[in-house]
């Protein structure tokens, strides 16, 4: 499982691509990966150390535009620089919608 998560998070792999490599169906792999990703998304510590936040909108189409799922997303990326001044962009969250409210769902701290 950790290999598949590393591929998704660091190598920009897709569920389809990983399923092919593993000789599994898309659904079999997704059923294994989804709960782990949901758990990680709920971990507020992923925002620790974020000093520079990039926010943008993204239009997403999964092949057939009539299929279910969000089409517009607000994307949050950690753009904090390291000690040498380099940015190692890290995806923090994708929120359905592209409105001020969508951004506030993640951008506004509860403190």
Biopython code that builds the backbone (N, CA, C, O; Angstrom):
import numpy as np
from Bio.PDB.StructureBuilder import StructureBuilder

atoms = [
    (1, "UNK", "N", (0.815, -1.186, 0.000)),
    (1, "UNK", "CA", (0.000, 0.000, 0.000)),
    (1, "UNK", "C", (0.862, 1.255, 0.000)),
    (1, "UNK", "O", (0.545, 2.217, -0.700)),
    (2, "UNK", "N", (1.951, 1.264, 0.775)),
    (2, "UNK", "CA", (2.775, 2.467, 0.852)),
    (2, "UNK", "C", (3.397, 2.791, -0.505)),
    (2, "UNK", "O", (3.564, 3.963, -0.842)),
    (3, "UNK", "N", (3.739, 1.769, -1.285)),
    (3, "UNK", "CA", (4.287, 2.017, -2.611)),
    (3, "UNK", "C", (3.262, 2.740, -3.485)),
    (3, "UNK", "O", (3.599, 3.710, -4.163)),
    (4, "UNK", "N", (2.027, 2.275, -3.471)),
    (4, "UNK", "CA", (0.974, 2.892, -4.283)),
    (4, "UNK", "C", (0.742, 4.337, -3.848)),
    (4, "UNK", "O", (0.579, 5.213, -4.697)),
    (5, "UNK", "N", (0.724, 4.598, -2.553)),
    (5, "UNK", "CA", (0.534, 5.970, -2.071)),
    (5, "UNK", "C", (1.686, 6.872, -2.483)),
    (5, "UNK", "O", (1.466, 8.020, -2.870)),
    (6, "UNK", "N", (2.918, 6.363, -2.404)),
    (6, "UNK", "CA", (4.070, 7.163, -2.858)),
    (6, "UNK", "C", (3.947, 7.490, -4.339)),
    (6, "UNK", "O", (4.237, 8.611, -4.758)),
    (7, "UNK", "N", (3.519, 6.513, -5.132)),
    (7, "UNK", "CA", (3.359, 6.746, -6.567)),
    (7, "UNK", "C", (2.310, 7.825, -6.831)),
    (7, "UNK", "O", (2.498, 8.682, -7.694)),
    (8, "UNK", "N", (1.212, 7.778, -6.089)),
    (8, "UNK", "CA", (0.149, 8.772, -6.262)),
    (8, "UNK", "C", (0.605, 10.156, -5.822)),
    (8, "UNK", "O", (0.351, 11.145, -6.509)),
    (9, "UNK", "N", (1.277, 10.228, -4.679)),
    (9, "UNK", "CA", (1.607, 11.509, -4.078)),
    (9, "UNK", "C", (2.856, 12.147, -4.668)),
    (9, "UNK", "O", (2.907, 13.367, -4.823)),
    (10, "UNK", "N", (3.853, 11.356, -4.996)),
    (10, "UNK", "CA", (5.130, 11.943, -5.408)),
    (10, "UNK", "C", (5.455, 11.764, -6.887)),
    (10, "UNK", "O", (6.229, 12.537, -7.452)),
    (11, "UNK", "N", (4.879, 10.766, -7.502)),
    (11, "UNK", "CA", (5.200, 10.483, -8.901)),
    (11, "UNK", "C", (4.057, 10.834, -9.843)),
    (11, "UNK", "O", (4.146, 10.586, -11.046)),
    (12, "UNK", "N", (2.991, 11.405, -9.313)),
    (12, "UNK", "CA", (1.835, 11.844, -10.118)),
    (12, "UNK", "C", (1.191, 10.686, -10.880)),
    (12, "UNK", "O", (0.655, 10.877, -11.971)),
    (13, "UNK", "N", (1.246, 9.490, -10.304)),
    (13, "UNK", "CA", (0.629, 8.328, -10.931)),
    (13, "UNK", "C", (-0.893, 8.435, -10.818)),
    (13, "UNK", "O", (-1.416, 9.205, -10.013)),
    (14, "UNK", "N", (-1.573, 7.668, -11.618)),
    (14, "UNK", "CA", (-3.035, 7.602, -11.565)),
    (14, "UNK", "C", (-3.450, 6.237, -11.031)),
    (14, "UNK", "O", (-2.670, 5.285, -11.050)),
    (15, "UNK", "N", (-4.672, 6.160, -10.562)),
    (15, "UNK", "CA", (-5.205, 4.874, -10.112)),
    (15, "UNK", "C", (-5.218, 3.894, -11.282)),
    (15, "UNK", "O", (-4.870, 2.724, -11.120)),
    (16, "UNK", "N", (-5.618, 4.368, -12.458)),
    (16, "UNK", "CA", (-5.659, 3.487, -13.643)),
    (16, "UNK", "C", (-4.279, 2.931, -13.959)),
    (16, "UNK", "O", (-4.125, 1.735, -14.206)),
    (17, "UNK", "N", (-3.275, 3.806, -13.950)),
    (17, "UNK", "CA", (-1.912, 3.367, -14.263)),
    (17, "UNK", "C", (-1.379, 2.378, -13.246)),
    (17, "UNK", "O", (-0.759, 1.379, -13.610)),
    (18, "UNK", "N", (-1.616, 2.652, -11.978)),
    (18, "UNK", "CA", (-1.154, 1.741, -10.936)),
    (18, "UNK", "C", (-1.887, 0.401, -10.999)),
    (18, "UNK", "O", (-1.280, -0.653, -10.814)),
    (19, "UNK", "N", (-3.183, 0.447, -11.258)),
    (19, "UNK", "CA", (-3.951, -0.803, -11.370)),
    (19, "UNK", "C", (-3.390, -1.671, -12.498)),
    (19, "UNK", "O", (-3.259, -2.885, -12.344)),
    (20, "UNK", "N", (-3.060, -1.048, -13.627)),
    (20, "UNK", "CA", (-2.454, -1.806, -14.736)),
    (20, "UNK", "C", (-1.140, -2.438, -14.308)),
    (20, "UNK", "O", (-0.892, -3.612, -14.581)),
    (21, "UNK", "N", (-0.295, -1.656, -13.636)),
    (21, "UNK", "CA", (1.012, -2.174, -13.210)),
    (21, "UNK", "C", (0.882, -3.313, -12.215)),
    (21, "UNK", "O", (1.701, -4.232, -12.196)),
    (22, "UNK", "N", (-0.157, -3.246, -11.386)),
    (22, "UNK", "CA", (-0.352, -4.282, -10.365)),
    (22, "UNK", "C", (-1.193, -5.452, -10.850)),
    (22, "UNK", "O", (-1.320, -6.456, -10.149)),
    (23, "UNK", "N", (-1.769, -5.334, -12.046)),
    (23, "UNK", "CA", (-2.625, -6.392, -12.558)),
    (23, "UNK", "C", (-3.930, -6.491, -11.791)),
    (23, "UNK", "O", (-4.494, -7.574, -11.630)),
    (24, "UNK", "N", (-4.407, -5.332, -11.315)),
    (24, "UNK", "CA", (-5.653, -5.291, -10.544)),
    (24, "UNK", "C", (-6.660, -4.420, -11.278)),
    (24, "UNK", "O", (-6.308, -3.679, -12.196)),
    (25, "UNK", "N", (-7.906, -4.518, -10.866)),
    (25, "UNK", "CA", (-8.908, -3.634, -11.456)),
    (25, "UNK", "C", (-8.818, -2.262, -10.794)),
    (25, "UNK", "O", (-8.302, -2.128, -9.685)),
    (26, "UNK", "N", (-9.325, -1.250, -11.488)),
    (26, "UNK", "CA", (-9.352, 0.109, -10.954)),
    (26, "UNK", "C", (-10.093, 0.107, -9.617)),
    (26, "UNK", "O", (-9.620, 0.690, -8.641)),
    (27, "UNK", "N", (-11.253, -0.547, -9.575)),
    (27, "UNK", "CA", (-12.078, -0.550, -8.374)),
    (27, "UNK", "C", (-11.398, -1.257, -7.209)),
    (27, "UNK", "O", (-11.515, -0.809, -6.068)),
    (28, "UNK", "N", (-10.698, -2.340, -7.471)),
    (28, "UNK", "CA", (-10.010, -3.067, -6.390)),
    (28, "UNK", "C", (-8.948, -2.173, -5.751)),
    (28, "UNK", "O", (-8.846, -2.104, -4.527)),
    (29, "UNK", "N", (-8.166, -1.496, -6.572)),
    (29, "UNK", "CA", (-7.139, -0.620, -6.036)),
    (29, "UNK", "C", (-7.764, 0.584, -5.325)),
    (29, "UNK", "O", (-7.314, 0.967, -4.245)),
    (30, "UNK", "N", (-8.793, 1.176, -5.923)),
    (30, "UNK", "CA", (-9.437, 2.342, -5.321)),
    (30, "UNK", "C", (-10.037, 2.002, -3.952)),
    (30, "UNK", "O", (-9.943, 2.801, -3.021)),
    (31, "UNK", "N", (-10.650, 0.824, -3.826)),
    (31, "UNK", "CA", (-11.225, 0.422, -2.531)),
    (31, "UNK", "C", (-10.142, 0.312, -1.463)),
    (31, "UNK", "O", (-10.412, 0.562, -0.288)),
    (32, "UNK", "N", (-8.932, -0.054, -1.848)),
    (32, "UNK", "CA", (-7.835, -0.163, -0.885)),
    (32, "UNK", "C", (-7.231, 1.199, -0.557)),
    (32, "UNK", "O", (-6.865, 1.456, 0.590)),
    (33, "UNK", "N", (-7.127, 2.061, -1.545)),
    (33, "UNK", "CA", (-6.432, 3.342, -1.387)),
    (33, "UNK", "C", (-7.325, 4.432, -0.805)),
    (33, "UNK", "O", (-6.857, 5.254, -0.017)),
    (34, "UNK", "N", (-8.587, 4.452, -1.176)),
    (34, "UNK", "CA", (-9.487, 5.548, -0.793)),
    (34, "UNK", "C", (-9.541, 5.802, 0.717)),
    (34, "UNK", "O", (-9.409, 6.955, 1.128)),
    (35, "UNK", "N", (-9.730, 4.779, 1.564)),
    (35, "UNK", "CA", (-9.803, 5.071, 3.001)),
    (35, "UNK", "C", (-8.510, 5.673, 3.559)),
    (35, "UNK", "O", (-8.550, 6.505, 4.466)),
    (36, "UNK", "N", (-7.383, 5.259, 3.023)),
    (36, "UNK", "CA", (-6.105, 5.802, 3.483)),
    (36, "UNK", "C", (-5.984, 7.269, 3.073)),
    (36, "UNK", "O", (-5.556, 8.105, 3.869)),
    (37, "UNK", "N", (-6.356, 7.579, 1.845)),
    (37, "UNK", "CA", (-6.316, 8.970, 1.385)),
    (37, "UNK", "C", (-7.277, 9.847, 2.178)),
    (37, "UNK", "O", (-6.945, 10.985, 2.508)),
    (38, "UNK", "N", (-8.463, 9.329, 2.487)),
    (38, "UNK", "CA", (-9.426, 10.084, 3.288)),
    (38, "UNK", "C", (-8.879, 10.359, 4.689)),
    (38, "UNK", "O", (-9.065, 11.449, 5.231)),
    (39, "UNK", "N", (-8.210, 9.375, 5.264)),
    (39, "UNK", "CA", (-7.604, 9.561, 6.576)),
    (39, "UNK", "C", (-6.518, 10.644, 6.522)),
    (39, "UNK", "O", (-6.465, 11.521, 7.385)),
    (40, "UNK", "N", (-5.667, 10.576, 5.518)),
    (40, "UNK", "CA", (-4.607, 11.574, 5.371)),
    (40, "UNK", "C", (-5.177, 12.975, 5.147)),
    (40, "UNK", "O", (-4.645, 13.954, 5.671)),
    (41, "UNK", "N", (-6.253, 13.071, 4.374)),
    (41, "UNK", "CA", (-6.879, 14.370, 4.111)),
    (41, "UNK", "C", (-7.467, 14.973, 5.376)),
    (41, "UNK", "O", (-7.555, 16.195, 5.493)),
    (42, "UNK", "N", (-7.869, 14.140, 6.319)),
    (42, "UNK", "CA", (-8.444, 14.627, 7.564)),
    (42, "UNK", "C", (-7.402, 15.023, 8.605)),
    (42, "UNK", "O", (-7.752, 15.555, 9.659)),
    (43, "UNK", "N", (-6.130, 14.770, 8.320)),
    (43, "UNK", "CA", (-5.053, 15.072, 9.262)),
    (43, "UNK", "C", (-4.636, 16.534, 9.128)),
    (43, "UNK", "O", (-3.956, 16.908, 8.172)),
    (44, "UNK", "N", (-5.045, 17.352, 10.086)),
    (44, "UNK", "CA", (-4.763, 18.790, 10.041)),
    (44, "UNK", "C", (-3.268, 19.099, 10.143)),
    (44, "UNK", "O", (-2.854, 20.211, 9.817)),
    (45, "UNK", "N", (-2.456, 18.149, 10.585)),
    (45, "UNK", "CA", (-1.019, 18.409, 10.706)),
    (45, "UNK", "C", (-0.360, 18.618, 9.346)),
    (45, "UNK", "O", (0.780, 19.079, 9.281)),
    (46, "UNK", "N", (-1.058, 18.288, 8.261)),
    (46, "UNK", "CA", (-0.467, 18.506, 6.931)),
    (46, "UNK", "C", (-0.270, 19.987, 6.652)),
    (46, "UNK", "O", (0.479, 20.348, 5.745)),
    (47, "UNK", "N", (-0.939, 20.862, 7.426)),
    (47, "UNK", "CA", (-0.779, 22.310, 7.256)),
    (47, "UNK", "C", (0.344, 22.883, 8.115)),
    (47, "UNK", "O", (0.663, 24.065, 7.997)),
    (48, "UNK", "N", (0.946, 22.068, 8.975)),
    (48, "UNK", "CA", (2.035, 22.533, 9.828)),
    (48, "UNK", "C", (3.201, 22.999, 8.963)),
    (48, "UNK", "O", (3.625, 22.297, 8.045)),
    (49, "UNK", "N", (3.705, 24.172, 9.262)),
    (49, "UNK", "CA", (4.861, 24.704, 8.550)),
    (49, "UNK", "C", (4.540, 25.434, 7.268)),
    (49, "UNK", "O", (5.448, 25.950, 6.616)),
    (50, "UNK", "N", (3.276, 25.494, 6.883)),
    (50, "UNK", "CA", (2.906, 26.213, 5.665)),
    (50, "UNK", "C", (3.030, 27.709, 5.940)),
    (50, "UNK", "O", (2.379, 28.242, 6.839)),
    (51, "UNK", "N", (3.868, 28.373, 5.158)),
    (51, "UNK", "CA", (4.077, 29.812, 5.307)),
    (51, "UNK", "C", (3.598, 30.579, 4.083)),
    (51, "UNK", "O", (3.339, 31.781, 4.154)),
    (52, "UNK", "N", (3.483, 29.882, 2.969)),
    (52, "UNK", "CA", (3.046, 30.510, 1.722)),
    (52, "UNK", "C", (2.061, 29.572, 1.031)),
    (52, "UNK", "O", (2.408, 28.448, 0.667)),
    (53, "UNK", "N", (0.831, 30.046, 0.855)),
    (53, "UNK", "CA", (-0.228, 29.214, 0.299)),
    (53, "UNK", "C", (-0.607, 29.703, -1.092)),
    (53, "UNK", "O", (-0.908, 30.882, -1.282)),
    (54, "UNK", "N", (-0.591, 28.808, -2.051)),
    (54, "UNK", "CA", (-1.059, 29.109, -3.395)),
    (54, "UNK", "C", (-2.467, 28.591, -3.570)),
    (54, "UNK", "O", (-2.757, 27.450, -3.209)),
    (55, "UNK", "N", (-3.343, 29.408, -4.116)),
    (55, "UNK", "CA", (-4.733, 29.027, -4.333)),
    (55, "UNK", "C", (-5.077, 29.309, -5.784)),
    (55, "UNK", "O", (-4.794, 30.394, -6.292)),
    (56, "UNK", "N", (-5.681, 28.346, -6.450)),
    (56, "UNK", "CA", (-6.059, 28.519, -7.849)),
    (56, "UNK", "C", (-7.302, 27.682, -8.105)),
    (56, "UNK", "O", (-7.690, 26.846, -7.289)),
    (57, "UNK", "N", (-7.909, 27.922, -9.240)),
    (57, "UNK", "CA", (-9.060, 27.112, -9.624)),
    (57, "UNK", "C", (-8.642, 26.183, -10.753)),
    (57, "UNK", "O", (-7.705, 26.460, -11.502)),
    (58, "UNK", "N", (-9.350, 25.093, -10.850)),
    (58, "UNK", "CA", (-9.032, 24.096, -11.872)),
    (58, "UNK", "C", (-10.337, 23.530, -12.414)),
    (58, "UNK", "O", (-11.244, 23.196, -11.652)),
    (59, "UNK", "N", (-10.421, 23.429, -13.713)),
    (59, "UNK", "CA", (-11.567, 22.785, -14.367)),
    (59, "UNK", "C", (-11.126, 21.365, -14.710)),
    (59, "UNK", "O", (-10.110, 21.167, -15.375)),
    (60, "UNK", "N", (-11.883, 20.399, -14.261)),
    (60, "UNK", "CA", (-11.510, 18.996, -14.374)),
    (60, "UNK", "C", (-12.582, 18.253, -15.152)),
    (60, "UNK", "O", (-13.769, 18.368, -14.847)),
    (61, "UNK", "N", (-12.173, 17.501, -16.143)),
    (61, "UNK", "CA", (-13.109, 16.671, -16.909)),
    (61, "UNK", "C", (-12.550, 15.263, -16.980)),
    (61, "UNK", "O", (-11.410, 15.060, -17.396)),
    (62, "UNK", "N", (-13.343, 14.302, -16.578)),
    (62, "UNK", "CA", (-12.947, 12.899, -16.638)),
    (62, "UNK", "C", (-13.475, 12.307, -17.934)),
    (62, "UNK", "O", (-14.492, 11.614, -17.934)),
    (63, "UNK", "N", (-12.794, 12.575, -19.030)),
    (63, "UNK", "CA", (-13.235, 12.013, -20.309)),
    (63, "UNK", "C", (-14.588, 12.550, -20.709)),
    (63, "UNK", "O", (-14.682, 13.642, -21.271)),
    (64, "UNK", "N", (-15.624, 11.810, -20.431)),
    (64, "UNK", "CA", (-16.991, 12.194, -20.774)),
    (64, "UNK", "C", (-17.455, 13.291, -19.821)),
    (64, "UNK", "O", (-17.552, 13.061, -18.615)),
    (65, "UNK", "N", (-17.738, 14.462, -20.340)),
    (65, "UNK", "CA", (-18.105, 15.609, -19.506)),
    (65, "UNK", "C", (-19.445, 15.439, -18.811)),
    (65, "UNK", "O", (-19.775, 16.220, -17.919)),
    (66, "UNK", "N", (-20.220, 14.443, -19.198)),
    (66, "UNK", "CA", (-21.528, 14.256, -18.565)),
    (66, "UNK", "C", (-21.442, 13.361, -17.330)),
    (66, "UNK", "O", (-22.449, 13.157, -16.652)),
    (67, "UNK", "N", (-20.251, 12.818, -17.023)),
    (67, "UNK", "CA", (-20.123, 11.924, -15.864)),
    (67, "UNK", "C", (-20.211, 12.706, -14.567)),
    (67, "UNK", "O", (-20.043, 13.925, -14.533)),
    (68, "UNK", "N", (-20.479, 11.968, -13.502)),
    (68, "UNK", "CA", (-20.620, 12.588, -12.190)),
    (68, "UNK", "C", (-19.274, 13.077, -11.668)),
    (68, "UNK", "O", (-18.215, 12.759, -12.208)),
    (69, "UNK", "N", (-19.356, 13.849, -10.618)),
    (69, "UNK", "CA", (-18.144, 14.340, -9.963)),
    (69, "UNK", "C", (-17.976, 15.826, -10.168)),
    (69, "UNK", "O", (-18.545, 16.408, -11.091)),
    (70, "UNK", "N", (-17.174, 16.449, -9.283)),
    (70, "UNK", "CA", (-16.981, 17.893, -9.389)),
    (70, "UNK", "C", (-16.238, 18.254, -10.674)),
    (70, "UNK", "O", (-15.289, 17.576, -11.066)),
    (71, "UNK", "N", (-16.674, 19.308, -11.307)),
    (71, "UNK", "CA", (-16.013, 19.776, -12.525)),
    (71, "UNK", "C", (-15.101, 20.958, -12.226)),
    (71, "UNK", "O", (-14.101, 21.163, -12.915)),
    (72, "UNK", "N", (-15.444, 21.739, -11.197)),
    (72, "UNK", "CA", (-14.640, 22.885, -10.812)),
    (72, "UNK", "C", (-14.086, 22.641, -9.418)),
    (72, "UNK", "O", (-14.817, 22.239, -8.513)),
    (73, "UNK", "N", (-12.798, 22.884, -9.251)),
    (73, "UNK", "CA", (-12.140, 22.651, -7.980)),
    (73, "UNK", "C", (-11.310, 23.866, -7.603)),
    (73, "UNK", "O", (-10.772, 24.551, -8.473)),
    (74, "UNK", "N", (-11.206, 24.133, -6.302)),
    (74, "UNK", "CA", (-10.258, 25.106, -5.786)),
    (74, "UNK", "C", (-9.081, 24.299, -5.263)),
    (74, "UNK", "O", (-9.251, 23.364, -4.480)),
    (75, "UNK", "N", (-7.884, 24.670, -5.706)),
    (75, "UNK", "CA", (-6.667, 23.925, -5.404)),
    (75, "UNK", "C", (-5.828, 24.724, -4.413)),
    (75, "UNK", "O", (-5.593, 25.914, -4.618)),
    (76, "UNK", "N", (-5.374, 24.074, -3.334)),
    (76, "UNK", "CA", (-4.502, 24.696, -2.360)),
    (76, "UNK", "C", (-3.154, 23.987, -2.381)),
    (76, "UNK", "O", (-3.079, 22.765, -2.255)),
    (77, "UNK", "N", (-2.075, 24.784, -2.546)),
    (77, "UNK", "CA", (-0.730, 24.231, -2.659)),
    (77, "UNK", "C", (0.191, 24.953, -1.676)),
    (77, "UNK", "O", (0.155, 26.179, -1.574)),
    (78, "UNK", "N", (1.013, 24.196, -0.958)),
    (78, "UNK", "CA", (2.021, 24.778, -0.074)),
    (78, "UNK", "C", (3.183, 25.253, -0.945)),
    (78, "UNK", "O", (3.820, 24.451, -1.629)),
    (79, "UNK", "N", (3.458, 26.558, -0.921)),
    (79, "UNK", "CA", (4.543, 27.144, -1.702)),
    (79, "UNK", "C", (5.655, 27.687, -0.800)),
    (79, "UNK", "O", (6.413, 28.571, -1.199)),
    (80, "UNK", "N", (5.741, 27.147, 0.422)),
    (80, "UNK", "CA", (6.753, 27.582, 1.376)),
    (80, "UNK", "C", (8.141, 27.239, 0.846)),
    (80, "UNK", "O", (8.367, 26.148, 0.323)),
    (81, "UNK", "N", (9.067, 28.188, 0.989)),
    (81, "UNK", "CA", (10.457, 27.971, 0.545)),
    (81, "UNK", "C", (11.268, 27.272, 1.630)),
    (81, "UNK", "O", (11.045, 27.480, 2.822)),
    (82, "UNK", "N", (12.217, 26.434, 1.192)),
    (82, "UNK", "CA", (13.096, 25.767, 2.151)),
    (82, "UNK", "C", (14.226, 26.727, 2.550)),
    (82, "UNK", "O", (14.222, 27.887, 2.136)),
    (83, "UNK", "N", (15.188, 26.257, 3.344)),
    (83, "UNK", "CA", (16.274, 27.109, 3.843)),
    (83, "UNK", "C", (17.155, 27.657, 2.726)),
    (83, "UNK", "O", (17.838, 28.665, 2.912)),
    (84, "UNK", "N", (17.145, 27.005, 1.575)),
    (84, "UNK", "CA", (17.944, 27.457, 0.433)),
    (84, "UNK", "C", (17.121, 28.284, -0.547)),
    (84, "UNK", "O", (17.609, 28.641, -1.619)),
    (85, "UNK", "N", (15.878, 28.591, -0.188)),
    (85, "UNK", "CA", (15.041, 29.445, -1.020)),
    (85, "UNK", "C", (14.288, 28.729, -2.130)),
    (85, "UNK", "O", (13.653, 29.377, -2.962)),
    (86, "UNK", "N", (14.349, 27.399, -2.157)),
    (86, "UNK", "CA", (13.642, 26.637, -3.191)),
    (86, "UNK", "C", (12.241, 26.274, -2.734)),
    (86, "UNK", "O", (12.008, 25.993, -1.558)),
    (87, "UNK", "N", (11.312, 26.284, -3.680)),
    (87, "UNK", "CA", (9.937, 25.871, -3.407)),
    (87, "UNK", "C", (9.787, 24.407, -3.811)),
    (87, "UNK", "O", (10.167, 24.012, -4.913)),
    (88, "UNK", "N", (9.236, 23.622, -2.916)),
    (88, "UNK", "CA", (8.896, 22.224, -3.211)),
    (88, "UNK", "C", (7.381, 22.141, -3.092)),
    (88, "UNK", "O", (6.853, 21.707, -2.068)),
    (89, "UNK", "N", (6.690, 22.557, -4.139)),
    (89, "UNK", "CA", (5.225, 22.657, -4.108)),
    (89, "UNK", "C", (4.614, 21.339, -3.644)),
    (89, "UNK", "O", (5.001, 20.259, -4.092)),
    (90, "UNK", "N", (3.647, 21.458, -2.731)),
    (90, "UNK", "CA", (3.001, 20.283, -2.139)),
    (90, "UNK", "C", (1.499, 20.522, -2.137)),
    (90, "UNK", "O", (1.009, 21.490, -1.556)),
    (91, "UNK", "N", (0.774, 19.619, -2.800)),
    (91, "UNK", "CA", (-0.681, 19.722, -2.838)),
    (91, "UNK", "C", (-1.235, 19.499, -1.437)),
    (91, "UNK", "O", (-0.930, 18.499, -0.788)),
    (92, "UNK", "N", (-2.052, 20.445, -0.980)),
    (92, "UNK", "CA", (-2.658, 20.340, 0.341)),
    (92, "UNK", "C", (-4.102, 19.887, 0.276)),
    (92, "UNK", "O", (-4.542, 19.083, 1.098)),
    (93, "UNK", "N", (-4.852, 20.405, -0.709)),
    (93, "UNK", "CA", (-6.265, 20.056, -0.758)),
    (93, "UNK", "C", (-6.874, 20.452, -2.095)),
    (93, "UNK", "O", (-6.399, 21.363, -2.772)),
    (94, "UNK", "N", (-7.932, 19.745, -2.454)),
    (94, "UNK", "CA", (-8.797, 20.073, -3.584)),
    (94, "UNK", "C", (-10.202, 20.178, -3.023)),
    (94, "UNK", "O", (-10.706, 19.230, -2.421)),
    (95, "UNK", "N", (-10.836, 21.326, -3.217)),
    (95, "UNK", "CA", (-12.174, 21.547, -2.677)),
    (95, "UNK", "C", (-13.134, 21.739, -3.845)),
    (95, "UNK", "O", (-12.874, 22.559, -4.725)),
    (96, "UNK", "N", (-14.244, 20.994, -3.868)),
    (96, "UNK", "CA", (-15.218, 21.190, -4.955)),
    (96, "UNK", "C", (-15.719, 22.625, -4.988)),
    (96, "UNK", "O", (-16.000, 23.223, -3.950)),
    (97, "UNK", "N", (-15.825, 23.163, -6.186)),
    (97, "UNK", "CA", (-16.297, 24.530, -6.377)),
    (97, "UNK", "C", (-15.140, 25.475, -6.619)),
    (97, "UNK", "O", (-13.980, 25.129, -6.395)),
    (98, "UNK", "N", (-15.461, 26.655, -7.074)),
    (98, "UNK", "CA", (-14.412, 27.648, -7.298)),
    (98, "UNK", "C", (-14.917, 29.015, -6.853)),
    (98, "UNK", "O", (-14.982, 29.967, -7.631)),
    (99, "UNK", "N", (-15.262, 29.074, -5.599)),
    (99, "UNK", "CA", (-15.813, 30.291, -5.043)),
    (99, "UNK", "C", (-15.026, 30.693, -3.804)),
    (99, "UNK", "O", (-14.177, 29.941, -3.325)),
    (100, "UNK", "N", (-15.309, 31.862, -3.298)),
    (100, "UNK", "CA", (-14.700, 32.319, -2.056)),
    (100, "UNK", "C", (-15.005, 31.317, -0.946)),
    (100, "UNK", "O", (-14.136, 31.011, -0.130)),
    (101, "UNK", "N", (-16.216, 30.815, -0.912)),
    (101, "UNK", "CA", (-16.626, 29.842, 0.108)),
    (101, "UNK", "C", (-15.795, 28.559, 0.019)),
    (101, "UNK", "O", (-15.402, 28.003, 1.044)),
    (102, "UNK", "N", (-15.531, 28.096, -1.181)),
    (102, "UNK", "CA", (-14.718, 26.890, -1.363)),
    (102, "UNK", "C", (-13.330, 27.102, -0.773)),
    (102, "UNK", "O", (-12.794, 26.223, -0.098)),
    (103, "UNK", "N", (-12.755, 28.266, -1.030)),
    (103, "UNK", "CA", (-11.427, 28.576, -0.493)),
    (103, "UNK", "C", (-11.469, 28.665, 1.023)),
    (103, "UNK", "O", (-10.558, 28.175, 1.691)),
    (104, "UNK", "N", (-12.493, 29.273, 1.574)),
    (104, "UNK", "CA", (-12.588, 29.436, 3.021)),
    (104, "UNK", "C", (-12.705, 28.101, 3.741)),
    (104, "UNK", "O", (-12.354, 28.003, 4.916)),
    (105, "UNK", "N", (-13.185, 27.088, 3.067)),
    (105, "UNK", "CA", (-13.315, 25.770, 3.697)),
    (105, "UNK", "C", (-11.952, 25.258, 4.175)),
    (105, "UNK", "O", (-11.878, 24.516, 5.154)),
    (106, "UNK", "N", (-10.879, 25.652, 3.490)),
    (106, "UNK", "CA", (-9.553, 25.207, 3.860)),
    (106, "UNK", "C", (-8.684, 26.349, 4.344)),
    (106, "UNK", "O", (-7.879, 26.164, 5.257)),
    (107, "UNK", "N", (-8.826, 27.522, 3.756)),
    (107, "UNK", "CA", (-7.919, 28.633, 4.040)),
    (107, "UNK", "C", (-8.110, 29.238, 5.419)),
    (107, "UNK", "O", (-7.145, 29.719, 6.012)),
    (108, "UNK", "N", (-9.312, 29.227, 5.941)),
    (108, "UNK", "CA", (-9.576, 29.881, 7.218)),
    (108, "UNK", "C", (-9.233, 28.932, 8.350)),
    (108, "UNK", "O", (-9.791, 27.840, 8.456)),
    (109, "UNK", "N", (-8.317, 29.361, 9.189)),
    (109, "UNK", "CA", (-7.893, 28.556, 10.322)),
    (109, "UNK", "C", (-8.929, 28.603, 11.430)),
    (109, "UNK", "O", (-9.547, 29.645, 11.650)),
    (110, "UNK", "N", (-9.136, 27.472, 12.147)),
    (110, "UNK", "CA", (-10.133, 27.456, 13.217)),
    (110, "UNK", "C", (-9.689, 28.222, 14.459)),
    (110, "UNK", "O", (-10.519, 28.474, 15.332)),
    (111, "UNK", "N", (-8.395, 28.611, 14.580)),
    (111, "UNK", "CA", (-7.950, 29.330, 15.782)),
    (111, "UNK", "C", (-8.437, 30.726, 15.808)),
    (111, "UNK", "O", (-8.150, 31.463, 16.751)),
]
sb = StructureBuilder()
sb.init_structure("model")
sb.init_model(0)
sb.init_chain("A")
sb.init_seg("    ")
for serial, (resi, resn, name, xyz) in enumerate(atoms, 1):
    if name == "N":
        sb.init_residue(resn, " ", resi, " ")
    sb.init_atom(name, np.array(xyz, "f"), 0.0, 1.0, " ", f" {name:<3s}", serial, name[0])
structure = sb.get_structure()
